[in-house]
Amino acid sequence: MRTAEWKDYELIDTSSGERLERWGDVLLIRPDPQIIWNTEKKDPRWRKAHARYYRSNKGGGYWEAYQKMPDVWPVGWRELTFRLKPMGFKHTGLFPEQAVNWAFAMERIRQADRPVKVLNLFGYTGAATLACLWAGASVTHVDASKGMVQWARENAVASGLSDRPVRWLVDDCVKFVQREQRRGNTYDAIIMDPPSYGRGPGGEVWKLEEQLDGLLRLCLSVLSDKPLFLVLNSYTTGLSPAVMEYLLTVLVKARWGGRVTADEIGLPVTDAGLVLPCGNTAIWEGKA
């Protein structure tokens, strides 16, 4: 289990299908289907939350505010600053468990001692992009949502990184990589966090378990001759760390050597002294 280290974020307690979290100075209660235990909510901060997200039986849900809170507020991780806000479907614009992967990418880029080009697919609000930029890489950030790409740009400004070498692209990730393959463009590292399920603009269905092999093969076509790393994140229940490790081993390691590691990532729960699993990550690292 790989856990993220934070000061501005804290998973305080978990019970009855919910998380109690501190995001900077803001306390939020959010649902989590993995929390199947009904422990006593002893921490007084359960009753001091700024807002709580409720799921709807008809899909989606809504936030209920208990006290005044900012529309947008900053949290920091290392040298980076992220702008947060309550979103639909319980999110805030940041997945704090991913900090372990940001730290990994920063370290590998710094150790490379050469120019590094990173491709961040399904880049969301840009946390991994900012980490790579801070470490000295040039980054191509791709996401199909115009709003998410704009949010990522705002995070770059908040972190003092707006002048770093980055391309912000609103595009379908698969189609973009296909075009990069035809252009002959390559990257030294790829980070991807593909969605579990979705529909394309033509109504086509995307299911990660069925599409991941093809997506990985496509991405390998734009890796450079001496690639540095490939990070694959997944929140899909059916993709265990062992399955992801197998994929990267037979597709990436078989071609470039190096090593593959895979594990759950999680967040420490302050009150319980345990770790809440929050998804899986598999990483291929090239030879030094």
NUDRENZA-865202 format. One record per residue (C-alpha): y, z, x; residue number from 1; residue in three letters. Coordinates in steps of 0.001 Angstrom, whole numbers. Example, Ala and Ser with C-alpha at 12.3 -4.5 7.8 and 13.67 -1.06 7.14 Angstrom:
# NUDRENZA-865202
        v        w        u    i   aa
    -4500     7800    12300    1  Ala
    -1060     7140    13670    2  Ser
//
This chain:
# NUDRENZA-865202
        v        w        u    i   aa
        0        0        0    1  Met
     3346    -1091     1461    2  Arg
     6335      869      137    3  Thr
    10018      110      317    4  Ala
    12526     2493     1930    5  Glu
    15740     3054        6    6  Trp
    18743     5362     -182    7  Lys
    20621     3776    -3100    8  Asp
    17502     3334    -5223    9  Tyr
    15055     6036    -6314   10  Glu
    12068     5981    -8646   11  Leu
    12429     9551    -9864   12  Ile
     9564     9922   -12338   13  Asp
     7096     7967   -14477   14  Thr
     5509     8892   -17819   15  Ser
     4519     7480   -21215   16  Ser
     5023     3860   -20237   17  Gly
     8474     4374   -18721   18  Glu
    10243     4709   -15357   19  Arg
    13200     6985   -14686   20  Leu
    15222     5321   -11937   21  Glu
    18431     5921   -10002   22  Arg
    20338     2786    -9039   23  Trp
    23216     4103    -6952   24  Gly
    24909     6551    -9333   25  Asp
    23416     4987   -12481   26  Val
    20303     6434   -14156   27  Leu
    18164     4014   -16180   28  Leu
    14935     4343   -18158   29  Ile
    12857     1159   -18263   30  Arg
     9389      333   -19651   31  Pro
     6430     -373   -17365   32  Asp
     2990    -1268   -18822   33  Pro
     1178      138   -15797   34  Gln
     2343     3667   -16548   35  Ile
     -523     4700   -18821   36  Ile
     -295     8454   -18134   37  Trp
     1526    10892   -20406   38  Asn
     2694    13573   -18021   39  Thr
     5321    16166   -18843   40  Glu
     8865    14949   -18253   41  Lys
    10096    17982   -16352   42  Lys
    12944    16327   -14470   43  Asp
    16234    17044   -16325   44  Pro
    17520    13581   -15438   45  Arg
    15328    12115   -18192   46  Trp
    17975    13534   -20559   47  Arg
    20923    12334   -18473   48  Lys
    20174     8604   -18310   49  Ala
    23039     6185   -18773   50  His
    20868     3713   -20707   51  Ala
    17323     2992   -21836   52  Arg
    15616     -322   -22460   53  Tyr
    13484     -635   -25606   54  Tyr
    10969    -3408   -26115   55  Arg
    10850    -5208   -29452   56  Ser
     7571    -5864   -31277   57  Asn
     8871    -9392   -31835   58  Lys
     9418   -10014   -28118   59  Gly
    12316    -9211   -25831   60  Gly
    14181    -5991   -26417   61  Gly
    17537    -4287   -26030   62  Tyr
    19447    -1702   -24002   63  Trp
    20712     1465   -25668   64  Glu
    23590     3124   -23807   65  Ala
    23758     6919   -23862   66  Tyr
    26933     7299   -21810   67  Gln
    29610     5087   -20329   68  Lys
    28443     3013   -17368   69  Met
    29940       95   -15409   70  Pro
    29227    -3466   -16502   71  Asp
    28445    -4329   -12865   72  Val
    27918    -1922    -9972   73  Trp
    26873    -2203    -6293   74  Pro
    23872     -765    -4472   75  Val
    23270    -1058     -761   76  Gly
    20166    -1609     1348   77  Trp
    20695    -1485     5089   78  Arg
    23693    -3756     5716   79  Glu
    23378    -5655     2418   80  Leu
    25126    -5119     -921   81  Thr
    23734    -6201    -4292   82  Phe
    25649    -6387    -7552   83  Arg
    23590    -5084   -10472   84  Leu
    23905    -5246   -14241   85  Lys
    21570    -4620   -17217   86  Pro
    19882    -7873   -18192   87  Met
    17603    -9008   -20980   88  Gly
    13887    -8264   -20526   89  Phe
    14682    -4876   -18874   90  Lys
    15827    -6242   -15489   91  His
    18857    -5356   -13334   92  Thr
    18900    -8355   -10985   93  Gly
    16942    -6700    -8173   94  Leu
    13308    -5843    -7410   95  Phe
    13601    -2878    -5008   96  Pro
     9916    -2947    -4005   97  Glu
    10589    -6273    -2264   98  Gln
    12607    -4504      444   99  Ala
     9462    -4287     2585  100  Val
     9366    -8081     2660  101  Asn
    13085    -8390     3422  102  Trp
    12562    -6047     6379  103  Ala
     9595    -8094     7586  104  Phe
    11538   -11372     7422  105  Ala
    14526    -9888     9256  106  Met
    12336    -8580    12066  107  Glu
    10432   -11829    12565  108  Arg
    13619   -13912    12574  109  Ile
    15258   -11643    15137  110  Arg
    12144   -11665    17330  111  Gln
    11896   -15462    17256  112  Ala
    14830   -15851    19650  113  Asp
    15414   -19407    18417  114  Arg
    17117   -21117    15473  115  Pro
    15127   -20471    12297  116  Val
    15331   -22482     9062  117  Lys
    14121   -20619     5961  118  Val
    13268   -22046     2550  119  Leu
    13510   -19456     -241  120  Asn
    11874   -20826    -3394  121  Leu
    12378   -19203    -6802  122  Phe
    15155   -17339    -4984  123  Gly
    16463   -15362    -8000  124  Tyr
    19591   -13322    -7115  125  Thr
    19197   -13901    -3397  126  Gly
    18060   -10618    -1811  127  Ala
    15570   -12337      528  128  Ala
    18129   -15039     1284  129  Thr
    20713   -12429     2300  130  Leu
    18196   -10617     4507  131  Ala
    17374   -13845     6355  132  Cys
    21033   -14781     6718  133  Leu
    21855   -11372     8149  134  Trp
    19058   -11772    10704  135  Ala
    20587   -15043    11882  136  Gly
    18596   -17728    10058  137  Ala
    19913   -20693     8096  138  Ser
    18604   -20643     4531  139  Val
    18019   -23084     1701  140  Thr
    17994   -21066    -1538  141  His
    16454   -22796    -4565  142  Val
    16224   -21575    -8157  143  Asp
    16148   -23431   -11465  144  Ala
    18646   -21038   -13076  145  Ser
    22318   -21803   -12509  146  Lys
    23207   -18228   -13447  147  Gly
    20823   -16731   -10890  148  Met
    22111   -18970    -8101  149  Val
    25693   -17987    -8934  150  Gln
    24670   -14327    -8891  151  Trp
    23068   -14851    -5472  152  Ala
    26308   -16371    -4182  153  Arg
    28216   -13330    -5452  154  Glu
    25779   -11031    -3658  155  Asn
    26386   -13007     -456  156  Ala
    30143   -12470     -843  157  Val
    29610    -8735    -1498  158  Ala
    27500    -8526     1665  159  Ser
    30054   -10377     3803  160  Gly
    27696   -13320     4315  161  Leu
    29468   -16112     2465  162  Ser
    30288   -17900     5724  163  Asp
    26674   -18004     6953  164  Arg
    24674   -21294     6980  165  Pro
    23159   -21436     3487  166  Val
    22564   -24089      833  167  Arg
    22652   -22827    -2756  168  Trp
    20654   -25245    -4925  169  Leu
    20024   -25245    -8681  170  Val
    16825   -27254    -8874  171  Asp
    13192   -27303    -9924  172  Asp
    11389   -25843    -6905  173  Cys
     8393   -28175    -6999  174  Val
    10517   -31298    -7382  175  Lys
    12834   -30137    -4610  176  Phe
     9954   -29640    -2154  177  Val
     8552   -33059    -3097  178  Gln
    11906   -34633    -2228  179  Arg
    12105   -32684     1048  180  Glu
     8647   -33980     1942  181  Gln
     9780   -37572     1389  182  Arg
    12928   -36947     3444  183  Arg
    10917   -35503     6315  184  Gly
    12803   -32184     6246  185  Asn
    10933   -29135     7533  186  Thr
    11362   -25355     7647  187  Tyr
    10204   -22638    10025  188  Asp
     9576   -20088     7279  189  Ala
     8990   -20140     3539  190  Ile
     9440   -17292     1065  191  Ile
     8278   -17811    -2496  192  Met
     8109   -15658    -5602  193  Asp
     6802   -18054    -8266  194  Pro
     6762   -17002   -11937  195  Pro
     3486   -16032   -13577  196  Ser
     4080   -18210   -16621  197  Tyr
     6685   -20621   -17871  198  Gly
     7498   -23999   -19391  199  Arg
     9145   -26928   -17687  200  Gly
    11989   -29025   -19137  201  Pro
     9451   -31404   -20684  202  Gly
     7467   -28598   -22318  203  Gly
     4800   -28593   -19600  204  Glu
     3075   -25236   -19151  205  Val
     3168   -23432   -15789  206  Trp
      386   -20884   -15147  207  Lys
      480   -19531   -11611  208  Leu
    -3294   -19081   -11267  209  Glu
    -3782   -22780   -12022  210  Glu
     -802   -24118   -10044  211  Gln
     -703   -21962    -6925  212  Leu
    -3172   -23942    -4804  213  Asp
    -1206   -27146    -5378  214  Gly
     2127   -25411    -4818  215  Leu
      977   -23970    -1494  216  Leu
     -402   -27307     -310  217  Arg
     2905   -28959    -1166  218  Leu
     4893   -26297      696  219  Cys
     2731   -26667     3799  220  Leu
     3896   -30278     4013  221  Ser
     7428   -29068     4806  222  Val
     6513   -26449     7411  223  Leu
     7665   -27222    10956  224  Ser
     5382   -27789    13946  225  Asp
     5794   -24151    15013  226  Lys
     6189   -22211    11770  227  Pro
     7113   -18540    11872  228  Leu
     5874   -17094     8581  229  Phe
     5105   -17671     4917  230  Leu
     5590   -14892     2353  231  Val
     3938   -15193    -1064  232  Leu
     4827   -12680    -3786  233  Asn
     3050   -12310    -7111  234  Ser
     3331   -10130   -10194  235  Tyr
      434   -11955   -11844  236  Thr
    -2382    -9560   -12775  237  Thr
    -5147   -12028   -11944  238  Gly
    -3948   -12639    -8394  239  Leu
    -5234    -9685    -6383  240  Ser
    -4266    -9205    -2728  241  Pro
    -7761   -10373    -1743  242  Ala
    -7371   -13636    -3678  243  Val
    -3958   -14277    -2138  244  Met
    -5294   -13472     1337  245  Glu
    -8137   -15937      799  246  Tyr
    -5700   -18685     -225  247  Leu
    -3416   -18243     2769  248  Leu
    -6397   -18023     5114  249  Thr
    -8066   -21263     4007  250  Val
    -4823   -23201     3570  251  Leu
    -2428   -21899     6237  252  Val
    -4332   -19986     8907  253  Lys
    -7009   -22694     9061  254  Ala
    -4307   -25151    10163  255  Arg
    -1884   -23096    12266  256  Trp
    -3903   -20072    13356  257  Gly
    -1999   -16801    13356  258  Gly
    -2935   -14016    10977  259  Arg
    -2893   -13194     7268  260  Val
    -2274    -9801     5664  261  Thr
    -2198    -8930     1966  262  Ala
    -1616    -5732       44  263  Asp
      -74    -4154    -2998  264  Glu
     3585    -3295    -2715  265  Ile
     4925     -233    -4443  266  Gly
     7616     2383    -4855  267  Leu
     7264     6092    -4070  268  Pro
     7702     8340    -7119  269  Val
     9810    11320    -6111  270  Thr
     8529    13885    -8632  271  Asp
     4829    13000    -8288  272  Ala
     4664    12288    -4570  273  Gly
     2590     9203    -5398  274  Leu
     3209     5461    -5251  275  Val
     3614     3183    -8276  276  Leu
     2157     -290    -7575  277  Pro
     4679    -3051    -8279  278  Cys
     2961    -6321    -7429  279  Gly
     1204    -7988    -4521  280  Asn
     2307    -9754    -1360  281  Thr
      389   -11947     1074  282  Ala
     1938   -12898     4413  283  Ile
      919   -15478     6970  284  Trp
     2413   -14998    10438  285  Glu
     2353   -17691    13089  286  Gly
     1445   -17064    16677  287  Lys
     4224   -15480    18706  288  Ala
//
